[in-house]
Amino acid sequence: MSSRYEKHTPVIQLDEITSIEEDLLAELAALANSGAGEVIRKEAGHFVNSTVSEVFTFSSLSDVLITGAAHGDLIYFNGTNWVNLPAGPSVYILQTQGVGSAPVWNSVGLGTVTSVSVVTANGVSATVDTPTTTPSLTFTLGAITPSSVVTGALTATGATTLAVALTGVLRADAGLVSVDTDVTDLVTAASEGAAGKVELATAAEVNTGTDNTRAVSPDSLSQSVMGGKYATFMLFESSTSVSTGDGIAAFSVPADFNGMNLVAALATVHTKGITNTTDIQIRRRRAGVAADMLSTKITIGD
């Protein structure tokens, strides 16, 4: 045997219910026909569906007195009720007047420039055009004397441009920054065991050969005795009389003489001649071409 639930709508006769029950039925009917978020309110003896904003408005509160509400009005409490303050004129500000007083709108005090002047200080001066109407300032940067000097490290961010007239390097000594054209005092002298600044030796200093603090350049070396090479020839035995003629003796120039110049020549005899002088010329022969090397012959004798 199965069970079954059936819904029946009871039939109610209006003459069988009280007025209170009739109002309740009307409320239920209005609620059944209401939309989402609506409430039931009684208006002129009838129940109607309304939104919350229709039932409860700000002006309907007992302590709110709104008069002539308009766009831009403000609400404040006057000690008894909430009332509206009409919007103020353009650029006015809302000014409070302390406890127990209502706020008011007040004009903004912009002020007026009556005169502009400039005080020259620390190398900066300026001139003022039309100081009492529309001031215009022109600044001039002169010599600046610092009131204090900050010691320690110098820090620069980005590119630093020095005046065109400054030539040299930027250096700092005891916190004072300056431009110096000679910074050799900042570098110690070089030695055989340490790098540093060094002076180039002259040919004479190379010849002396006792200096260990100077450096030898190729030019000074070539001009010194260290840069020369020597060749010695015996043309005649000391017991043999000098005779005339070309090609008395020959010398084959070695490869390490290449690029060098003949800068000096010396000739001696055991006993000078008694008939005539002894004249000596040095001749170079290269690639089958001969040429005298001495512009003036070496002459021995009276």
Residue pairs with C-beta under 8 A, 6 or more apart in sequence:
14 22
17 25
23 47
26 46
26 47
27 40
27 47
30 40
30 47
30 48
30 49
31 40
33 49
34 40
34 49
35 49
37 51
37 52
38 49
38 50
38 51
39 49
39 50
39 51
39 52
39 55
40 47
40 48
40 49
40 50
41 47
41 48
41 50
41 54
41 55
42 48
58 64
58 66
59 66
59 69
61 82
63 80
63 81
63 82
64 81
64 82
64 83
65 81
65 82
65 83
66 83
66 84
67 83
67 84
68 84
68 86
69 84
70 86
70 87
71 87
72 86
72 87
73 84
73 85
73 86
73 87
74 84
74 85
74 87
74 94
74 103
75 82
75 83
75 84
75 85
76 82
76 83
76 85
76 102
76 103
77 83
78 102
79 100
85 102
85 103
85 105
88 94
88 105
89 105
89 107
91 107
91 108
92 105
92 106
92 107
92 108
93 105
93 106
93 107
93 108
94 103
94 104
94 105
94 106
95 103
95 104
95 105
95 106
96 103
97 103
97 104
113 132
113 135
114 132
115 131
115 132
116 128
116 131
116 132
116 135
116 137
117 128
117 131
118 125
118 126
118 127
118 128
118 137
120 126
122 144
122 145
122 147
123 141
123 142
123 143
123 144
123 145
124 139
124 140
124 141
124 142
124 144
125 139
125 140
125 142
126 137
126 138
126 139
126 140
127 137
127 138
127 140
128 135
128 136
128 137
129 135
129 136
129 138
130 136
149 175
149 176
150 175
151 174
151 175
152 175
154 172
154 177
162 170
162 179
166 179
167 179
167 181
168 179
168 180
168 181
168 182
168 183
169 179
169 180
169 181
169 183
170 177
170 178
170 179
171 177
171 178
171 179
171 180
171 183
171 186
172 178
184 197
187 196
187 197
188 194
188 196
188 197
189 196
189 197
189 198
189 213
190 196
190 197
190 198
190 213
190 215
191 212
191 213
192 212
198 213
198 214
198 215
199 213
199 214
199 215
200 214
200 215
200 216
200 217
200 220
201 211
201 214
201 215
201 216
201 217
201 220
202 220
203 220
203 221
203 223
203 224
204 224
205 211
205 214
205 220
206 216
206 220
206 221
206 223
206 224
206 225
206 226
207 224
207 225
207 226
221 227
228 260
228 263
229 256
229 257
229 260
231 251
233 249
233 251
234 249
235 242
235 248
235 249
236 242
236 243
236 248
238 270
242 269
242 273
242 278
246 283
262 282
262 293
265 282
265 294
265 298
266 298
267 278
267 280
267 298
267 300
268 300
269 278
269 300
272 278
272 300
272 301
272 302
273 300
273 301
276 301
277 299
277 300
277 301
277 302
278 299
278 300
278 301
279 297
279 298
279 299
279 300
280 297
280 298
280 299
280 300
281 292
281 293
281 294
281 297
281 298
282 292
282 293
282 294
283 290
283 291
283 292
283 293
284 290
284 291
284 292
284 293
285 291
